């Protein structure tokens, strides 16, 4: 873990960026439960969930250059889902599964950076399922029924933290599934 002290003028900006990064990590890890609290209806939508189709949405170009790859994030999510005992659906099987449960990750980086390369980053994990409209039950749509996210600051040299935060969100999702099962 990096230090938040600086011995020279040249390293001050980089040290500030590192301190901000670690502050975000600590808030994200230590304060995860309150920041990710779910409404009871969201949590209840997880009851009976036995399988999911997992995708990672296209990544920002900057993340592709300096951070974890889409394939690596996809594999991380799939490994955690399988290890938790959920069935990992293929795209074809997903289309024929009641509720069509889709677990997806969306990652965004702001284009604006400080002179030290620090910028905002948001990571969202969502479960979408097929739902019927109450006013017309014949109408079905895919809707987000559960979500959690992390927002923070990250430096260009700290983009690898994105993978661990995606893992944290998947772990949280799986703990929510276990809590209602």
HELIX and SHEET records of a PDB file:
HELIX    1   1 UNK A   12  UNK A   30  1                                  19    
HELIX    2   2 UNK A   32  UNK A   35  1                                   4    
HELIX    3   3 UNK A   40  UNK A   44  1                                   5    
HELIX    4   4 UNK A   61  UNK A   66  1                                   6    
HELIX    5   5 UNK A   70  UNK A   83  1                                  14    
HELIX    6   6 UNK A   91  UNK A   95  1                                   5    
HELIX    7   7 UNK A  156  UNK A  158  5                                   3    
HELIX    8   8 UNK A  161  UNK A  180  1                                  20    
SHEET    1   A 5 UNK A  87  UNK A  88  0                                        
SHEET    2   A 5 UNK A  51  UNK A  56  1                                        
SHEET    3   A 5 UNK A 102  UNK A 109  1                                        
SHEET    4   A 5 UNK A 118  UNK A 133 -1                                        
SHEET    5   A 5 UNK A 136  UNK A 155 -1                                        
END                                                                             
